[in-house]
Structures are given as structure tokens and as C-alpha cells.
Amino acid sequence: MRLVPKLILSIIAAMAVISCAKKEELDYSEFERASFEAWIKNNAPNATQLVEGIYYEVIYENPDTDAPKAESPKWIKVNYEVLDMEGNIVYTRLEDVAKRLDSYTKYTYYTPDYFPMPESSSKLTIMEAMYLALKEMKKGDSWRVYTT
């Protein structure tokens, strides 16, 4: 009978020690950032960091050094495609690409989008990442932009 109280006391002591253990909290934003950085390193090793969370690769650079950059507040005309991390096109403004992907519809207008250039970005959405990149591009440049 003396063994039972000692066993119960041992179990209570073990539970107390376990409950005091520090719980590791998973910071999703840190995990997402680390995953994105690893993806960039493996899939776009020549990409240049624009700001935290945005990388770009220059596909074509306009040789005209005097070509204007996008300024605020102005409207700019943009042709673009949105790809997922696997390289699948999830949105396009290019008619020939939509036809190749068999996603063409006669009800969609395959023309460039017009965007107002905002003064600044408060959070990093896909559109805001695109705005930041567009501010650095000259007219006629073609970039591939990566963002989290």
C-alpha cells in the first residue's frame, strides 16, 4: 500500500515538470518567409531583392536610359500574368496565352490593365508588390516579380 502513494506522487511531480515546459509557438509569417526565401534560392537564384518579400529578375531592359519610370499619381498600362509557385498560370491578360491554355472566353477582355500608381504601400499584397516593382521599371522593361 505504501507504493501507491509514492507512485501517485511521482506521477503528479512528472506532470508538474511537463506542464512547466516552454511551448514553442509556430510563427506562421516567419515560416512563410523562410519557405519563400528557400524557394527563391532554388528556383530563381539570379533574382534581386527589391524590398523584403519582393524579388525580381529582369527579362528585358529598355536600352533607352532616359526612358521614364512610373510616377505617382499617374495611370499606367500593364500586361501581366500571375503564376503560382509551381509555374502554373492562374491569371493572364494575354489573349494568345489564354488560347494556348484553353481558358479563352469571348467574354473576357484581353487588353492591358490600367492601374493608378499609389503614393506608397502599407502592406504587401500581390498588387502592391507589383506597384513597387513598377516604380523601379523603365517604360519598355520586362520583369518577373516574385512575392510572398
C-alpha positions in Angstrom: 0.0 0.0 0.0 2.9 2.4 0.6 3.8 2.0 -3.1 0.6 3.5 -4.4 1.0 7.0 -2.7 4.7 7.1 -3.9 3.5 6.2 -7.4 0.8 8.9 -7.4 3.2 11.4 -6.0 5.7 10.5 -8.8 3.1 10.9 -11.4 2.0 14.3 -10.1 5.6 15.5 -10.0 6.2 14.4 -13.5 3.1 16.2 -14.7 4.2 19.3 -13.0 7.6 19.2 -14.7 6.0 18.6 -18.1 3.4 21.4 -17.7 6.2 23.8 -17.0 8.0 23.1 -20.2 8.0 26.0 -22.6 5.7 25.6 -25.6 7.2 26.5 -28.9 4.8 28.8 -30.8 4.9 28.4 -34.6 5.2 31.9 -36.1 3.5 31.3 -39.5 4.8 34.6 -41.0 8.4 33.6 -40.2 7.8 30.1 -41.6 6.3 31.6 -44.8 9.2 34.0 -45.2 11.8 31.2 -44.7 9.9 29.0 -47.2 9.8 31.8 -49.8 13.5 32.5 -49.3 14.3 28.9 -49.9 12.1 28.8 -52.9 13.8 31.8 -54.4 17.2 30.3 -53.7 16.3 27.1 -55.5 14.1 28.4 -58.4 15.3 31.9 -59.0 18.9 32.1 -57.9 19.6 35.2 -60.0 16.7 37.2 -58.6 17.5 40.5 -57.0 15.8 41.6 -53.8 13.8 44.8 -54.2 12.5 45.0 -50.6 11.8 42.4 -48.0 9.3 39.9 -49.6 9.8 41.0 -53.2 12.4 39.7 -55.7 12.7 40.4 -59.4 14.5 39.2 -62.5 15.0 41.5 -65.5 13.8 39.7 -68.6 14.2 42.6 -70.9 15.8 46.0 -70.1 15.0 49.0 -72.3 18.3 50.3 -73.6 17.0 53.9 -73.5 18.4 55.2 -70.2 16.2 58.2 -70.5 13.0 56.2 -70.6 10.6 57.4 -67.9 9.7 55.4 -64.7 6.2 55.1 -63.4 5.4 58.1 -61.2 2.6 58.8 -58.7 -0.1 59.8 -59.3 -0.4 58.5 -62.9 -2.2 55.7 -64.6 0.0 53.1 -66.2 -0.9 50.4 -68.8 0.3 46.9 -67.8 0.3 43.5 -69.5 0.9 40.7 -66.9 0.4 37.1 -65.9 0.0 35.7 -62.4 1.7 32.3 -61.8 1.6 30.1 -58.7 4.7 28.7 -57.1 4.5 25.6 -59.4 4.7 27.8 -62.5 1.0 27.4 -63.5 -0.6 30.5 -65.0 -3.6 31.4 -62.8 -4.4 34.7 -64.5 -3.5 36.3 -67.7 -4.3 39.5 -69.7 -2.8 38.0 -72.9 -5.2 36.5 -75.4 -2.7 34.2 -77.1 -1.7 32.7 -73.7 -5.4 32.1 -72.7 -6.0 30.4 -76.1 -2.9 28.1 -75.5 -4.1 27.2 -72.0 -7.6 26.6 -73.4 -9.0 29.1 -70.9 -10.0 31.7 -73.5 -13.5 33.1 -73.3 -15.1 35.6 -75.6 -16.5 37.4 -72.6 -13.1 38.4 -71.2 -11.3 41.5 -72.4 -7.7 40.5 -73.2 -6.3 44.0 -73.0 -3.7 45.6 -70.8 -4.9 46.7 -67.3 -4.7 50.3 -66.3 -3.5 50.9 -62.7 -3.2 54.1 -60.8 0.3 54.4 -59.2 -0.3 54.9 -55.4 1.9 57.1 -53.3 3.0 54.2 -51.0 2.2 50.7 -50.0 1.1 49.9 -46.4 1.0 46.1 -46.7 2.5 43.6 -49.2 -0.3 42.2 -51.4 0.4 41.0 -54.9 -0.9 44.2 -56.4 1.3 46.4 -54.0 4.3 44.2 -54.8 3.6 44.9 -58.5 3.3 48.6 -57.8 6.7 48.7 -56.0 8.3 46.8 -58.9 6.7 49.1 -61.5 8.0 52.2 -59.8 11.6 50.8 -60.4 11.0 49.8 -64.0 11.5 52.0 -67.1 9.0 52.1 -69.9 9.6 49.1 -72.1 11.2 47.0 -69.4 10.0 43.4 -68.7 10.5 41.9 -65.3 9.5 38.7 -63.5 8.5 39.6 -59.9 8.3 37.2 -57.0 6.4 38.0 -53.8 5.2 36.1 -50.7 
